[in-house]
Amino acid sequence: MIKEDSGDSVVLSPQALILYKQMLDDTVFIKRQQWAVTNYTALIYAGIIWFAHNLSPPPKTSCILSGFSILAGAVSIGILIWFQCDLSKLRMRIANTNNYAFGKNEKRGFVIKHEDNSPFARGGHILGALIMVCLSGALLAVFALT
C-alpha cells in the first residue's frame, strides 16, 4: 500500500476514514489492556499473599501459592508481549495508511515518518516497566510466602 510520495494527498472514502479512526482507537485500547493486565496481576499477588497470611492455610499451601504467583507472572508477561506484537502490526498498518493518504507537505507538517523502523520496540520502555512489575511482583510474592 506504500506509494511513491508525489507531494499530493489522497482523499479517503468515508469507510476508509472510519477504518483509520478504528485503527487509532485500537492502539489506545491495546495500551489500556496492557495496563489492566499489569494491575490485575498485582491484585492477584496481593490476594495470594493476603490468603497466605490471614487464613492460616496448611503448611504445604505456600508451595502451591508460590507456583500460582510464578504462573500469574509468566502468563501476564506473555500477554503483555502478545499485546505488543498486536500493537506492532497495527502500527505498520497505520504507517502504510499514512504513506498512502498524506502528501509530502502534510507529512512534513505533521512530522509523519515515511517508515517506522521498529514498530515493536516503540514504547518498549513502558512495556519493559510493565514486565518488571509482573516479574518483580512474582518474586516478591514468592519471597513473602517462604
C-alpha positions, 0 to 999 in steps of 0.5 A: 500500500506504500506509494511513491510520495508525489507531494499530493494527498489522497482523499479517503472514502468515508469507510476508509476514514472510519477504518483509520479512526478504528485503527487509532482507537485500537492502539489506545485500547491495546495500551489500556489492556496492557495496563489492566493486565499489569494491575490485575496481576498485582491484585492477584499477588496481593490476594495470594499473599493476603490468603497466605497470611490471614487464613492460616492455610496448611503448611504445604499451601505456600508451595502451591501459592508460590507456583500460582504467583510464578504462573500469574507472572509468566502468563501476564508477561506473555500477554503483555508481549502478545499485546505488543506484537498486536500493537506492532502490526497495527502500527505498520498498518497505520504507517502504510495508511499514512504513506498512502493518504498524506502528501509530502507537505502534510507529512512534513507538517505533521512530522509523519515518518515515511517508515517506522523502523521498529514498530515493536520496540516503540514504547518498549520502555513502558512495556519493559516497566510493565514486565518488571512489575509482573516479574518483580511482583512474582518474586516478591510474592514468592519471597513473602510466602517462604 
